[in-house]
Amino acid sequence: MTIPDAARSLIGRRLDEVPTPALLLDLDALEYNIALLSELTKRAGLGHRPHAKGHKSIEIARRQLKAGALGICCQKISEAEVFVAAGIGNILITNELVDPIKIEKACALARDAQIMLVADDPRMLSEIDKAASKAGAQMNVLIEIDLGQNRCGVSSIEEAVALAKRAADLKHIKFGGVQAYQGKLQHVSGWVQREAIVKKTTALLSDYLAALEGEGLSCEIVTGGGTGTLEADCELKTYTDVQPGSYVVMDAQYKAIGGRTSGPFALFRHALTLLSQVISVRKDWFVLDAGLKAMSSDAGQPEVIGRNDVSYSFAGDEHGILRSDSGAALQLGERIAIIPGHCDTTINLYDYYLVHQGDRVVDIWPIDARGRIA
Ligand SMILES: Cc1ncc(COP(=O)(O)O)c(C=O)c1O
């Protein structure tokens, strides 16, 4: 993706000079988060395979790999294509591929990178085997297990064993193990509640692994886990590698789940900020230039940074409203920095990050896989 010259010219400028709304990325916070995940997983003896569906950036993926990631995860084949073209050599596609054209594309990518797929249906395995045979490849496949998410994945031990056997029997498939991602657990509020439910579902995962092992289907890879369950996953050590995504930039939704001690979840730093501006000062509220097109509204309450005397609400495509119960005074033209409610869906609205250190723009990174949803 080419960055427009007007955006490039912002490098070196102060943040109060950039046009708003703008998506900011704090380089020091990002580096801190990348290093911390690497350190925590290394200490626990686990690998990490960060999910790139949120940040969608080649530059960030490269930094994650440099810090020791085994590879990255992508959700969609079109997303994976962007990263493989950039030389990223190890990608797990964490979503089921059914369309034979997509499966063929995955087999084609396997010529240039190590590609791993997931499956929860014998028909998928047959399609993968067929396409791999045509491409002269052998595809690594993980069986996806549903531990209560009620989304994709087999939900009984019998199904898992049957599917793994089928995968192991097919000539052009290498049975690599299992994926058991638990999305619902990530945002369970309160550490005690979160840890208890992670322990319960991990015990269930162990039952699956024991049954597979008992049938001679040993799982080289047991992957799953996200930002919210990371600390518990590192203690339980049932996964061989974890795949957090949001940790790298964080968002207000994650902040609100609560940390191990009282207070917000603050294991990782907030690297992502939406910079906006007050464009109208009314008697009872202030209007910002950032609405639904600047920030997603699907999850999490956006949080105004450094100002707990105002709260944000969406007021249409291009507008947001700040209200105050305590008579806060904001000036026309004032810059307002916001932590978006949900990072993934907000990032997908932008072409690039304005990367900053302190109050200076130091670089511009394209959001390379933006809009790659197929
Ligand atoms: C399969 C899979 N793995 C990992 C993640 C990353 O989770 P998080 O962003 O909560 O760390 C997701 C997010 O939805 C996911 O779907």
The ligand as an ORCA input file, in Angstrom:
! r2SCAN-3c Opt
* xyz 0 1
  C      -8.528    -17.967     16.755
  C      -8.102    -16.750     17.504
  N      -6.903    -16.751     18.116
  C      -6.459    -15.672     18.786
  C      -7.219    -14.527     18.889
  C      -6.649    -13.357     19.615
  O      -7.369    -12.977     20.712
  P      -7.099    -11.608     21.492
  O      -7.128    -10.515     20.492
  O      -8.227    -11.541     22.430
  O      -5.784    -11.753     22.128
  C      -8.484    -14.494     18.280
  C      -9.351    -13.301     18.410
  O     -10.519    -13.282     18.177
  C      -8.937    -15.632     17.563
  O     -10.128    -15.648     16.943
*
